[in-house]
Structures are given as structure tokens and as C-alpha cells.
Amino acid sequence: FGEAYVGTSAVPGLGLLVTLWGGNHTTPSNDTVRTFGTWTYHACLPVSVISHSSQYGRSQTSFFDIVAGISDPNVFIPRPECLTEKEYAMRHVLFGTQGKKMKK
């Protein structure tokens, strides 16, 4: 969508340049989810993400105090017993990480 400053660009050091991105995707239940997010321009760190669907409503996530280099991003994936087998099989799409095989 473009770029913008959080804060100001008029005074050096008083603004944060971010990129704006949006898109749609379809869930396995055939619901269209519209997503809009902002990321820092230089390091591509997330600032905020807003999603909306007719089935699930609106969700907004804001990110603070991010530390780069998490050692195991799989800690954000729910345990296999918390997801259906189909959800777990596509966890890398749902949660943005490369996962391991599901134990039966």
C-alpha cells in the first residue's frame, strides 16, 4: 500500500518509517480474511496487524519491545492436541513457522 511515518518526518529522529501492506486470504472454511499491517521499513519488524472476516470478526495485534533472533519460533505453535490434524498440517501457514511432523 505504501509507506508512512509513525510520528513525524519533519524532525530527524522523531518518526519511524513504516511500510503498509494489505491483502486477502481464504480460510479452509471458505471465509475471506482481510488483513492490513505495518512493518518497520528498515528491519521489517511488525508494528501492528488488523484482520477482519465476517465469520470471526475483527482482530488487532500490536507489537512492542521486539527482540530479534528468537531461538525457537516453534514455541508459538499450539500443541498438536490443541489443533485438528488438518490445522496442524498447515501450521506453517497459520503461524508462519516451519514445523515438525505431528506425533500420532
TIVEXVEX-627932 format. One record per residue: x, y, z of N, C-alpha, C, O, CB in turn; residue in three letters. Coordinates in steps of 0.2 Angstrom, whole numbers, padded with zeros to 4 digits, always signed. Glycine has a CB too. Layout:
BEGIN
XYZXYZXYZXYZXYZAla ...
end
This chain:
BEGIN
+0004-0006+0000+0000+0000+0000+0004+0006+0000+0002+0011-0003-0005+0000+0006Phe +0010+0006+0003+0014+0012+0003+0019+0012+0009+0020+0007+0013+0010+0018+0002Gly +0021+0018+0011+0025+0020+0017+0022+0026+0020+0018+0030+0017+0032+0021+0014Glu +0023+0026+0027+0021+0032+0031+0026+0032+0037+0030+0028+0038+0014+0031+0033Ala +0025+0038+0040+0029+0039+0047+0024+0038+0052+0019+0041+0052+0033+0046+0047Tyr +0027+0035+0058+0023+0035+0064+0027+0040+0068+0033+0040+0069+0024+0028+0068Val +0024+0046+0070+0027+0052+0072+0028+0057+0067+0023+0058+0064+0034+0050+0075Gly +0034+0059+0066+0035+0064+0061+0041+0063+0057+0046+0060+0059+0035+0071+0064Thr +0041+0065+0051+0047+0065+0047+0050+0072+0046+0055+0073+0043+0045+0063+0039Ser +0047+0077+0049+0049+0084+0049+0055+0085+0053+0059+0090+0052+0044+0089+0051Ala +0056+0081+0059+0062+0082+0063+0065+0075+0064+0062+0070+0065+0060+0084+0070Val +0072+0075+0062+0076+0069+0062+0075+0065+0069+0076+0069+0074+0083+0070+0060Pro +0074+0059+0068+0074+0055+0075+0067+0055+0078+0067+0052+0083+0079+0058+0079Gly +0062+0059+0076+0056+0059+0079+0050+0055+0076+0045+0055+0078+0054+0066+0080Leu +0052+0051+0071+0047+0047+0067+0050+0040+0066+0056+0039+0065+0045+0051+0061Gly +0046+0036+0064+0048+0029+0062+0045+0027+0055+0038+0028+0055+0045+0023+0068Leu +0049+0026+0050+0046+0025+0044+0044+0018+0044+0047+0013+0045+0052+0026+0038Leu +0038+0017+0041+0035+0010+0041+0032+0009+0034+0030+0013+0030+0029+0009+0046Val +0031+0002+0032+0028+0000+0026+0021-0002+0028+0020-0005+0033+0032-0005+0022Thr +0016-0001+0023+0009-0003+0024+0008-0008+0019+0010-0008+0013+0005+0003+0023Leu +0005-0014+0022+0003-0019+0017-0004-0022+0019-0006-0021+0025+0008-0025+0018Trp -0007-0024+0014-0014-0027+0015-0015-0033+0010-0012-0033+0005-0019-0022+0014Gly -0020-0037+0012-0021-0042+0007-0027-0046+0010-0030-0045+0015-0015-0047+0006Gly -0029-0051+0006-0035-0056+0007-0032-0063+0007-0028-0064+0003-0041-0055+0003Asn -0035-0067+0011-0034-0074+0010-0040-0078+0012-0044-0075+0016-0028-0077+0014His -0041-0084+0010-0047-0088+0011-0045-0094+0016-0040-0097+0015-0050-0091+0005Thr -0049-0095+0021-0048-0100+0026-0050-0106+0024-0054-0107+0019-0051-0098+0033Thr -0048-0112+0027-0051-0118+0025-0059-0119+0025-0062-0123+0022-0048-0124+0029Pro -0062-0115+0029-0069-0115+0030-0072-0110+0025-0078-0108+0025-0071-0112+0037Ser -0068-0108+0020-0070-0103+0014-0072-0096+0017-0077-0093+0013-0076-0107+0011Asn -0070-0094+0022-0071-0087+0024-0065-0083+0022-0059-0085+0022-0071-0087+0032Asp -0067-0077+0019-0062-0072+0017-0059-0068+0023-0063-0065+0026-0064-0068+0011Thr -0053-0068+0024-0050-0063+0029-0046-0058+0026-0042-0059+0022-0045-0068+0034Val -0048-0052+0028-0044-0046+0025-0039-0044+0031-0041-0043+0036-0049-0040+0024Arg -0033-0042+0028-0028-0041+0033-0024-0035+0031-0023-0033+0025-0023-0047+0034Thr -0023-0030+0036-0019-0024+0035-0014-0024+0040-0015-0025+0046-0023-0018+0035Phe -0007-0023+0038-0002-0022+0043+0003-0017+0042+0004-0014+0036+0001-0029+0044Gly +0007-0015+0047+0013-0011+0046+0019-0014+0049+0019-0017+0054+0011-0004+0050Thr +0024-0013+0045+0031-0016+0047+0036-0010+0047+0035-0005+0043+0033-0022+0043Trp +0041-0010+0051+0046-0005+0050+0050-0006+0044+0051-0011+0041+0052-0006+0056Thr +0051+0000+0041+0054+0000+0034+0061-0004+0034+0063-0007+0029+0055+0007+0031Tyr +0065-0002+0039+0072-0004+0038+0073-0011+0041+0077-0015+0038+0077+0000+0042His +0070-0014+0046+0071-0020+0049+0066-0025+0047+0066-0031+0049+0073-0020+0056Ala +0060-0023+0044+0054-0027+0043+0051-0030+0050+0049-0036+0050+0056-0033+0038Cys +0052-0026+0055+0049-0029+0061+0041-0027+0061+0039-0021+0059+0052-0026+0068Leu +0037-0031+0064+0030-0030+0064+0028-0024+0069+0031-0024+0074+0026-0036+0065Pro +0024-0020+0067+0021-0014+0071+0014-0016+0074+0012-0016+0079+0022-0007+0068Val +0010-0017+0069+0003-0019+0070+0000-0023+0064+0002-0022+0058-0001-0013+0072Ser -0005-0027+0066-0009-0031+0061-0016-0031+0063-0018-0032+0068-0006-0038+0060Val -0020-0029+0058-0028-0029+0059-0031-0034+0054-0029-0034+0048-0031-0022+0058Ile -0035-0039+0056-0038-0044+0052-0046-0043+0053-0048-0042+0059-0035-0051+0053Ser -0049-0044+0048-0057-0044+0048-0060-0050+0044-0057-0051+0038-0060-0038+0047His -0064-0053+0046-0068-0058+0042-0075-0058+0045-0077-0057+0051-0065-0065+0043Ser -0080-0060+0041-0087-0060+0043-0088-0065+0048-0093-0065+0052-0092-0061+0037Ser -0085-0071+0047-0086-0077+0052-0083-0075+0059-0086-0077+0064-0083-0083+0049Gln -0077-0072+0059-0073-0071+0065-0073-0064+0068-0071-0063+0074-0066-0074+0065Tyr -0075-0059+0064-0075-0053+0067-0068-0049+0066-0064-0051+0061-0077-0052+0074Gly -0066-0044+0070-0060-0040+0069-0055-0042+0075-0057-0044+0080-0062-0033+0070Arg -0049-0042+0073-0044-0044+0077-0038-0039+0076-0036-0037+0070-0041-0051+0076Ser -0035-0036+0081-0030-0031+0081-0024-0034+0085-0025-0035+0091-0032-0024+0082Gln -0018-0034+0082-0012-0036+0086-0007-0030+0086-0005-0028+0080-0009-0042+0084Thr -0004-0028+0091+0001-0023+0091+0007-0026+0094+0007-0030+0099-0001-0016+0095Ser +0013-0024+0092+0019-0027+0094+0024-0022+0098+0024-0016+0095+0023-0030+0088Phe +0027-0024+0103+0031-0019+0107+0037-0023+0110+0037-0029+0110+0027-0017+0113Phe +0042-0019+0111+0049-0022+0113+0051-0028+0110+0052-0033+0113+0048-0023+0121Asp +0051-0028+0103+0053-0034+0100+0061-0035+0100+0065-0031+0100+0051-0034+0092Ile +0062-0042+0101+0069-0044+0102+0070-0048+0096+0067-0054+0095+0071-0047+0108Val +0075-0047+0091+0076-0051+0085+0080-0057+0087+0084-0057+0092+0080-0047+0080Ala +0079-0062+0084+0083-0068+0084+0080-0073+0089+0084-0077+0093+0090-0066+0086Gly +0074-0074+0090+0071-0079+0094+0074-0086+0092+0075-0088+0086+0063-0080+0094Ile +0076-0090+0097+0080-0096+0096+0075-0102+0093+0077-0106+0090+0083-0099+0102Ser +0069-0102+0095+0064-0107+0093+0057-0104+0092+0053-0104+0096+0064-0113+0099Asp +0056-0102+0086+0050-0099+0084+0044-0104+0085+0038-0102+0085+0050-0096+0077Pro +0045-0111+0085+0040-0116+0086+0036-0115+0092+0031-0118+0093+0043-0122+0085Asn +0039-0111+0097+0036-0111+0104+0029-0107+0103+0025-0107+0107+0040-0107+0109Val +0028-0104+0097+0021-0100+0096+0016-0105+0093+0010-0103+0092+0023-0094+0092Phe +0018-0111+0091+0013-0116+0088+0010-0119+0094+0013-0122+0098+0017-0120+0083Ile +0003-0119+0094-0001-0123+0099+0001-0131+0098+0003-0133+0093-0008-0122+0098Pro +0001-0134+0104+0002-0141+0104-0002-0145+0100-0008-0143+0098+0002-0144+0112Arg +0000-0151+0097-0004-0155+0092-0011-0156+0095-0016-0156+0091+0000-0161+0090Pro -0011-0158+0101-0018-0159+0104-0023-0154+0104-0029-0155+0106-0017-0162+0111Glu -0020-0147+0103-0025-0142+0103-0027-0140+0096-0032-0136+0096-0021-0136+0106Cys -0025-0143+0091-0027-0142+0084-0030-0148+0081-0028-0154+0083-0021-0139+0080Leu -0034-0147+0076-0036-0153+0072-0030-0155+0068-0025-0152+0067-0042-0152+0067Thr -0030-0161+0065-0024-0164+0061-0024-0160+0055-0018-0158+0053-0026-0171+0059Glu -0029-0157+0052-0029-0153+0046-0025-0146+0048-0021-0144+0044-0036-0152+0043Lys -0027-0143+0054-0024-0137+0056-0017-0138+0057-0013-0134+0056-0028-0134+0062Glu -0015-0143+0061-0008-0144+0062-0004-0145+0056+0002-0143+0056-0008-0150+0067Tyr -0007-0149+0051-0003-0150+0045-0002-0143+0041+0003-0143+0038-0008-0154+0040Ala -0006-0138+0042-0005-0132+0039-0002-0126+0044-0003-0120+0043-0011-0129+0035Met +0001-0128+0050+0003-0124+0055+0008-0119+0052+0008-0113+0055+0006-0128+0061Arg +0012-0121+0047+0017-0116+0045+0013-0110+0041+0016-0105+0041+0022-0119+0040His +0008-0111+0038+0004-0106+0035+0000-0102+0040+0000-0096+0040-0002-0109+0030Val -0003-0105+0045-0007-0102+0051-0002-0098+0055-0004-0092+0057-0011-0107+0055Leu +0003-0100+0057+0008-0097+0062+0014-0095+0059+0018-0092+0063+0009-0102+0068Phe +0016-0096+0053+0022-0093+0050+0028-0096+0052+0033-0093+0052+0022-0086+0052Gly +0028-0102+0054+0035-0106+0055+0035-0112+0052+0030-0115+0049+0035-0107+0063Thr +0041-0115+0051+0042-0122+0048+0041-0127+0054+0045-0126+0059+0049-0122+0044Gln +0036-0131+0053+0035-0136+0059+0038-0142+0058+0041-0144+0053+0028-0136+0060Gly +0037-0146+0063+0039-0153+0064+0033-0158+0062+0027-0156+0062+0042-0155+0070Lys +0035-0164+0061+0029-0169+0059+0025-0170+0066+0028-0170+0071+0032-0176+0057Lys +0019-0171+0065+0014-0172+0070+0015-0179+0073+0015-0184+0069+0007-0171+0068Met +0016-0180+0079+0016-0187+0083+0009-0189+0083+0005-0186+0086+0020-0186+0089Lys +0008-0196+0082+0002-0199+0082+0001-0203+0089-0004-0206+0090+0000-0203+0076Lys 
end
